[in-house]
Amino acid sequence: MLSLSFTIREARPTDWHQIYELYNSLPLEDLYMRFFCLHRFSEEEAKRLVTLNDHVTIVVEVAGRIIGEGSLYNTGEFSLVVAPDFRGYGIGTEIVKTLIEKAKQLKMKKIFFYVLRDNIPMIRIGKKLGFKFIEEEGELMGYLEL
Ligand SMILES: CC(C)(COP(=O)(O)OP(=O)(O)OC[C@H]1O[C@@H](n2cnc3c(N)ncnc32)[C@H](O)[C@@H]1OP(=O)(O)O)[C@@H](O)C(=O)NCCC(=O)NCCS
């Protein structure tokens, strides 16, 4: 795997604009993978992501620029995205590992994500980290007992 220096930290309210820019730089199909619906990401959604307390959001920075984001909701569901130019460096894997640790700290019993069958990178991440998969209405749900 290629190597790249990056840092992962919890999102701060002031990050909303960079998160907004990250999402608006993505092709629509990536937004679909992240949110399971086709829509552009609004400024209000970016602000909610860094302020509402029904989830934990982490961001990944490379040279001060936010290039990845992952959110874990109180339900145990999580989702993530890495900017296309920064994929294949192991960042997605590190985001999921960090969310697993956050879930353990929060004493969650199980975490899960939904993924389309053709999303090979996300399925590989899940398998590598021990998630099991079940099919639900044409999508896959990956889950991990903690
Ligand atoms: C899924 C996603 C977060 C992965 O990010 P990433 O930083 O590239 O992930 P990693 O570098 O950790 O790679 C994950 C695995 O996919 C593999 N991979 C990466 N790109 C691939 C490609 N185009 N085709 C096949 N495999 C690929 C990597 O080799 C790695 O597998 P390995 O560890 O067995 O070698 C990223 O593709 C993305 O943002 N996609 C759009 C949004 C999305 O699908 N989110 C998930 C919804 S839950």
PDBQT file of the ligand as one rigid body, heavy atoms in Angstrom, charges set to zero:
ROOT
HETATM    1  C1  LIG A 201     -14.839   3.417   0.819  1.00  0.00    +0.000 C 
HETATM    2  C2  LIG A 201     -13.739   4.462   0.965  1.00  0.00    +0.000 C 
HETATM    3  C3  LIG A 201     -14.004   5.303   2.230  1.00  0.00    +0.000 C 
HETATM    4  C4  LIG A 201     -12.379   3.736   1.103  1.00  0.00    +0.000 C 
HETATM    5  O1  LIG A 201     -11.388   4.707   1.346  1.00  0.00    +0.000 OA
HETATM    6  P1  LIG A 201      -9.819   4.407   1.116  1.00  0.00    +0.000 P 
HETATM    7  O2  LIG A 201      -9.063   5.439   1.887  1.00  0.00    +0.000 OA
HETATM    8  O3  LIG A 201      -9.497   4.248  -0.303  1.00  0.00    +0.000 OA
HETATM    9  O4  LIG A 201      -9.678   2.982   1.851  1.00  0.00    +0.000 OA
HETATM   10  P2  LIG A 201      -8.340   2.116   2.025  1.00  0.00    +0.000 P 
HETATM   11  O5  LIG A 201      -7.176   2.827   1.399  1.00  0.00    +0.000 OA
HETATM   12  O6  LIG A 201      -8.265   1.754   3.453  1.00  0.00    +0.000 OA
HETATM   13  O7  LIG A 201      -8.651   0.865   1.099  1.00  0.00    +0.000 OA
HETATM   14  C5  LIG A 201      -9.651  -0.048   1.426  1.00  0.00    +0.000 C 
HETATM   15  C6  LIG A 201      -9.493  -1.322   0.624  1.00  0.00    +0.000 C 
HETATM   16  O8  LIG A 201     -10.015  -1.146  -0.685  1.00  0.00    +0.000 OA
HETATM   17  C7  LIG A 201      -9.039  -1.456  -1.668  1.00  0.00    +0.000 C 
HETATM   18  N1  LIG A 201      -9.288  -0.540  -2.769  1.00  0.00    +0.000 N 
HETATM   19  C8  LIG A 201      -9.152   0.803  -2.775  1.00  0.00    +0.000 A 
HETATM   20  N2  LIG A 201      -9.559   1.293  -3.951  1.00  0.00    +0.000 NA
HETATM   21  C9  LIG A 201      -9.956   0.224  -4.688  1.00  0.00    +0.000 A 
HETATM   22  C10 LIG A 201     -10.471   0.079  -6.001  1.00  0.00    +0.000 A 
HETATM   23  N3  LIG A 201     -10.671   1.142  -6.780  1.00  0.00    +0.000 N 
HETATM   24  N4  LIG A 201     -10.799  -1.152  -6.426  1.00  0.00    +0.000 NA
HETATM   25  C11 LIG A 201     -10.616  -2.228  -5.640  1.00  0.00    +0.000 A 
HETATM   26  N5  LIG A 201     -10.125  -2.151  -4.375  1.00  0.00    +0.000 NA
HETATM   27  C12 LIG A 201      -9.794  -0.943  -3.931  1.00  0.00    +0.000 A 
HETATM   28  C13 LIG A 201      -7.718  -1.242  -0.977  1.00  0.00    +0.000 C 
HETATM   29  O9  LIG A 201      -6.698  -1.996  -1.582  1.00  0.00    +0.000 OA
HETATM   30  C14 LIG A 201      -8.045  -1.739   0.415  1.00  0.00    +0.000 C 
HETATM   31  O10 LIG A 201      -8.068  -3.157   0.486  1.00  0.00    +0.000 OA
HETATM   32  P3  LIG A 201      -6.915  -3.976   1.227  1.00  0.00    +0.000 P 
HETATM   33  O11 LIG A 201      -6.729  -3.347   2.571  1.00  0.00    +0.000 OA
HETATM   34  O12 LIG A 201      -7.449  -5.345   1.282  1.00  0.00    +0.000 OA
HETATM   35  O13 LIG A 201      -5.707  -3.779   0.365  1.00  0.00    +0.000 OA
HETATM   36  C15 LIG A 201     -13.670   5.408  -0.289  1.00  0.00    +0.000 C 
HETATM   37  O14 LIG A 201     -13.576   4.608  -1.435  1.00  0.00    +0.000 OA
HETATM   38  C16 LIG A 201     -14.863   6.338  -0.434  1.00  0.00    +0.000 C 
HETATM   39  O15 LIG A 201     -14.880   7.446   0.152  1.00  0.00    +0.000 OA
HETATM   40  N6  LIG A 201     -15.905   5.935  -1.218  1.00  0.00    +0.000 N 
HETATM   41  C17 LIG A 201     -17.119   6.751  -1.423  1.00  0.00    +0.000 C 
HETATM   42  C18 LIG A 201     -17.981   6.817  -0.166  1.00  0.00    +0.000 C 
HETATM   43  C19 LIG A 201     -18.298   5.438   0.395  1.00  0.00    +0.000 C 
HETATM   44  O16 LIG A 201     -18.467   4.473  -0.347  1.00  0.00    +0.000 OA
HETATM   45  N7  LIG A 201     -18.394   5.358   1.727  1.00  0.00    +0.000 N 
HETATM   46  C20 LIG A 201     -18.704   4.111   2.429  1.00  0.00    +0.000 C 
HETATM   47  C21 LIG A 201     -20.152   4.095   2.853  1.00  0.00    +0.000 C 
HETATM   48  S1  LIG A 201     -20.324   3.260   4.385  1.00  0.00    +0.000 SA
ENDROOT
TORSDOF 0
